[in-house]
């Protein structure tokens, strides 16, 4: 019988496994048609992430960044099914697991005696693994890291009658009205935080070192208000965890929202706290991006924020006039629906004053801008004397970025490893992608300020989840050939609101 393992994809398109518990709960949620699963309801280390099962995406809840996920089928002989994982050492006590495919190959090599180092050019390009010395080696640089074999809870499928845990499927009652809103982490806080001794079965929020990546967000501060329960009915985070606190729902909704801890009524909540007014720019964008909601199917649609039916009032009490709309229920151009109060609450937590994104499909409305330092320069040139693997009939577009250290919003930052150079084929598609990257750079979306996982440097200029090929060497981890690369970059740019008109 096949066993399901769920995995997520990092910036280098390498899949890494969720823990056995998270995998089991995601599979149970899928079997029970749960649409969105907040991972913090399963594992507190993952409180800032949720998984959209129909879309097969993992999303960072406070900034909307998404990653691909997948289901992998393994058999009972796989090391994961036997409670065994193989991991590599980043530094100190930080270890990261190999994915299902690599772990199986390493185990097979170990079972066979490991007479020769294991090389996996497709699964783990650029590295060799010696199971006798328990060392992973970068074949290009010679840099070595320790590996280890550890025990973990065995992976297994949920039973036929299993359902997700209550924290996954049962919504909390919204918090009592409160006038403050939850503060989101600043750009300098958006870095991974690992416990001093991370459990072996715990997937890191961001892999590093051997697979260097951009900085990732850490969990929300423990000083922020917590929700009564870490998840909503369809897996959305509770309003108090991600959005301004909402009033307590009426007791008539208790069967959907869970047992109430208070007696506030919906009617009483309708006149409570007002949200911060939106900018005129955002109000104009909203007005041009929506129509009044009309129920088209036999059952009401569900608001992705408060999880109430669209025919019911929102749990958020921000007055609709703050969004410049008369309607309190709208349909966006992407054909997804939302309460205007909920949209206002969602936008209030965004760092952008000129754009917002649909929670369901990530389509951007308006012009999204980032926090890339303004000191940056981007230069583009074409060299027809060189070509990239897989694009031998074309010249090469060379993109160079340069930043200097400085101060932004009162915080000093450093610029390490610049100038940085990236390569694109001088084909029609390559030129289209570079044109989009120019737009993204002008909007300050290519880089951000964070802590580098690869060097440990804090408050420095790091990549912002738009992949660049920085090597011209054939079959290099960061180079070509890679037939799907340009399409992936287009998708990454589109997720940030940059696409061809």
QUIUR-V597793 format. One record per backbone hydrogen bond with DSSP energy under -1.0 kcal/mol. NH is the residue of the N-H (numbers start at 1). CO is the residue of the C=O. Records with the same first field share a line. If there is no record, write none. Layout:
BEGIN
NH = CO, CO
END
This chain:
BEGIN
3 = 74
5 = 72
7 = 70
8 = 16
9 = 68
10 = 14
13 = 10
16 = 8
18 = 6
23 = 19
24 = 20
25 = 21
26 = 22
27 = 23
28 = 24
29 = 25
30 = 26
31 = 27
32 = 28
33 = 30
34 = 29
36 = 234
37 = 51
39 = 49
41 = 38
42 = 39
43 = 39
46 = 43
47 = 44
49 = 46
50 = 59
51 = 37
52 = 57
53 = 35
56 = 52
57 = 52
58 = 67
59 = 50
60 = 65
61 = 48
64 = 60
67 = 58
69 = 56
70 = 7
72 = 5
74 = 3
78 = 75
82 = 78
83 = 80
84 = 79
85 = 150
87 = 148
88 = 96
89 = 146
90 = 94
94 = 91
96 = 88
98 = 86
103 = 99
104 = 100
105 = 101
106 = 102
107 = 103
108 = 104
109 = 105
110 = 106
111 = 107
112 = 108
113 = 110
114 = 109
118 = 129
124 = 120
127 = 124
128 = 137
129 = 118
130 = 135
134 = 130
135 = 130
136 = 145
137 = 128
138 = 143
139 = 126
142 = 138
145 = 136
147 = 134
148 = 87
150 = 85
152 = 83
155 = 80
162 = 159
168 = 165
169 = 165
170 = 166
189 = 186
191 = 189
202 = 199
211 = 208
224 = 221
232 = 236
235 = 232
241 = 238
242 = 238
243 = 239
247 = 315
253 = 250
254 = 251
256 = 253
257 = 253
258 = 254
269 = 265
272 = 269
283 = 279
284 = 280
285 = 281
286 = 282
287 = 283
288 = 284
289 = 286
291 = 331
293 = 329
303 = 308
307 = 303
310 = 301
312 = 309
322 = 319
323 = 320
324 = 321
325 = 320
330 = 338
331 = 291
332 = 336
333 = 289
335 = 332
338 = 330
340 = 328
343 = 339
344 = 340
345 = 341
346 = 342
347 = 343
348 = 344
349 = 346
350 = 347
356 = 365
358 = 363
362 = 358
365 = 356
367 = 354
370 = 443
372 = 444
376 = 373
377 = 402
379 = 400
381 = 398
383 = 396
391 = 388
394 = 391
396 = 383
397 = 424
398 = 381
399 = 422
400 = 379
401 = 420
402 = 377
406 = 413
408 = 411
411 = 408
413 = 406
414 = 459
420 = 401
422 = 399
423 = 469
424 = 397
426 = 395
427 = 425
431 = 427
432 = 428
433 = 429
434 = 430
435 = 431
436 = 432
437 = 433
438 = 434
439 = 435
440 = 436
441 = 437
442 = 438
443 = 439
444 = 441
445 = 440
448 = 462
450 = 460
452 = 457
456 = 452
460 = 450
461 = 414
462 = 448
464 = 446
471 = 478
475 = 480
476 = 473
479 = 476
485 = 482
488 = 484
489 = 485
490 = 486
491 = 487
492 = 488
493 = 489
494 = 490
495 = 491
497 = 494
498 = 493
END
